[in-house]
Amino acid sequence: LVRLRQRLAGSQSGLGRGLLALLSRDRLDEDTWEDIEDLLLTADIGVAPTQQLVERLRTRLRVEGGEAAPVRAVLREELINLVDPSMDRRLSITGADGKPGVVLVVGVNGAGKTTTVGKISRILVAQEKSVVLGAADTFRAAAVDQLATWGERVGVPVIRGAENGDPASVAFEAAKAAVDGGYDVVLVDTAGRLQNKAGLMDELGKVKRVIEKQAPVTEVLLVLDATTGQNGMIQARVFSEVVDVTGIVLTKLDGSAKGGIVVAVQKELGVPVKLVGLGEGPDDLAPFEPEAFVDALLG
Ligand code: GDP
């Protein structure tokens, strides 16, 4: 929590502080509520969740109002509700029938997929799980090299194919290596070319199909760059129409003033944010915990 707070400091903790300041005004008049709405929209929370939150705050602070209104406690509760603490945020990494768990990692180039695969492998290895990585982003030699570096650093094998080779064949080989070698988990990094929806659907569909000749995919993680705002939301929608996304990883929250995207993307896709990226370093990936997140926001 301390680290989360530090990482958010100066960025989106401005949202929490701003809200607290506005809600603590002597009179909560219409202008103030408008300022609150503006602040929420600027933080990328999205229109519907903003209205929902403002409505709840208006009701609760009116009823419980007056000087003694426990503004901070009410705001904290309502923000936590907004990110839905009831969602199951654990990664599905346990395969059935002695098969490995299979995690497919998707998202546009630059979102942080390869870095996230590396960071997750590190966490799993620390939990004493055996891991194989599949470098199926064959269109970018740099991505394959980058994953190979992570593999060396973490001490896990990386299955890679020929440059510009078929991503599906690398994915297949990675899954096969995991099944044959009795590994616990295989993480497959995919290409993020968002050329068009049909192309993406073909490519990811094929990757998933060939993997499932070996073992069922247990988790499809969509990696989204938190700094991309509405553009990121459009990408999220396209990916969720192409594959059944089961979890979201929100990267670069350390550099974003827009933590509200957590709320927006969950509402939009109906899928939980499971992990958040808080920097470029190997340890800068954390489980998303609604209460800790809101506490960090409120400072
Ligand atoms: P990919 O193309 O989706 O595989 O993206 P990469 O994993 O190559 O990441 C793109 C850039 O974003 C790299 O410079 C990463 O170091 C950086 N990056 C990834 N995750 C985070 C994060 O959580 N915070 C910050 N600040 N940078 C990140």
Residues whose N, C-alpha, C, O or C-beta is under 5 A from the ligand:
A	BS01	GDP	V108 N109 G110 A111 G112 K113 T114 T115 T116 T251 K252 L253 D254 G255 G277 L278 G279 E280 D284
